[in-house]
Amino acid sequence: MTMIDDVITGIAKKLRTVCECKIYKNNVPQGMEEPCFFINPVSPAREQQLSTRERRIYPFDVVYMPKTERRDEIYSVSDKLMLALRIIDTEFAGKLLGKDMSFEIVDGVLHFMVRYDFSIYQKQTPDNPMEILNVKGELVNER
């Protein structure tokens, strides 16, 4: 499992607490059932930091397709998403805090935007690790 798949799984687990409906992680299937959620990564990024440390930035568009086009259903789901996606659990990075949460309604569909950031450390192994180090020292007494 990749790191982004791990974050998507964490989001999906929280979405199940919001609504008992289908959650699609991949392409939209023909004949989908509404209401449903789609989890779409939007321009994930990586920033190199000091030494072997890097920052991963994963913004998502969580799309909610309501059963009806009633605004009160969409507003209710958006409020629940604000609470549910605040903190998600992941295998690689542990608990992640949702940042920059916002939503918009386009053509009767809810687009809920959230971003998860975390740092990772890459282990580096030397090309030629030393196996034996011999040190010879002596004490010099100068008077």
SVG drawing of the C-alpha trace seen along z (x, -y; Angstrom):
<svg xmlns="http://www.w3.org/2000/svg" viewBox="-34 -27 94 33">
<polyline fill="none" stroke="black" stroke-width="0.4" points="0.0,0.0 1.3,-3.4 1.2,-6.4 -1.5,-8.1 -3.6,-4.9 -3.2,-4.9 -4.5,-8.4 -7.5,-7.6 -8.3,-4.6 -8.2,-6.8 -10.6,-9.2 -12.9,-6.4 -13.1,-5.0 -14.3,-8.4 -16.8,-8.8 -18.5,-5.6 -19.3,-7.5 -21.0,-10.3 -23.3,-8.4 -24.0,-4.7 -23.5,-5.0 -21.1,-3.8 -17.6,-5.2 -15.7,-5.2 -11.9,-5.5 -11.3,-5.0 -13.1,-6.0 -16.8,-6.6 -18.5,-3.4 -21.5,-3.4 -24.7,-2.9 -23.4,-4.3 -25.8,-4.4 -26.7,-7.8 -26.0,-9.0 -22.3,-8.3 -18.8,-9.7 -15.8,-10.0 -12.3,-10.5 -10.2,-12.4 -6.5,-13.4 -5.8,-16.9 -2.2,-17.6 -0.3,-15.8 3.2,-17.3 6.5,-16.6 8.9,-19.1 12.5,-18.3 13.6,-19.4 16.8,-19.1 18.9,-16.0 16.7,-12.9 13.5,-14.6 10.7,-15.4 7.2,-16.8 4.2,-15.2 1.2,-17.3 -2.0,-15.5 -5.0,-17.7 -8.3,-16.0 -11.7,-16.8 -14.2,-14.6 -17.3,-14.7 -20.7,-13.9 -23.5,-13.0 -26.8,-13.5 -29.9,-11.4 -31.8,-14.7 -30.7,-18.2 -32.0,-19.6 -29.6,-22.0 -30.4,-21.1 -29.1,-17.5 -25.9,-18.9 -25.4,-21.4 -25.9,-18.6 -23.3,-16.4 -20.8,-19.3 -21.2,-20.0 -20.6,-16.3 -17.5,-16.2 -16.0,-19.2 -16.0,-17.2 -15.3,-13.7 -12.3,-14.6 -10.7,-16.8 -8.5,-13.9 -8.0,-10.6 -6.0,-7.5 -3.4,-6.2 -1.0,-3.2 2.2,-5.0 1.8,-8.5 -0.5,-7.8 -3.1,-10.5 -3.3,-13.3 -4.9,-16.7 -7.2,-17.9 -6.2,-21.5 -7.7,-24.1 -11.2,-22.6 -13.7,-24.3 -16.6,-23.3 -18.6,-24.4 -21.7,-23.2 -21.5,-22.9 -24.5,-21.7 -26.1,-20.2 -22.9,-18.2 -20.9,-18.9 -17.1,-19.3 -15.4,-19.2 -11.7,-20.2 -9.3,-19.0 -5.5,-18.7 -3.3,-16.4 0.4,-17.1 3.1,-15.0 6.8,-14.6 8.7,-11.4 12.3,-10.4 14.2,-8.4 16.8,-6.0 20.1,-6.2 22.7,-3.5 26.3,-4.4 27.7,-3.0 30.7,-1.4 30.0,-0.9 33.0,-0.3 33.2,3.1 36.2,2.7 37.9,-0.4 41.3,-0.1 42.4,-2.9 45.9,-3.2 46.6,-5.9 49.4,-6.8 49.8,-9.2 52.6,-11.7 53.9,-13.3 55.6,-16.6 57.2,-18.5"/>
</svg>
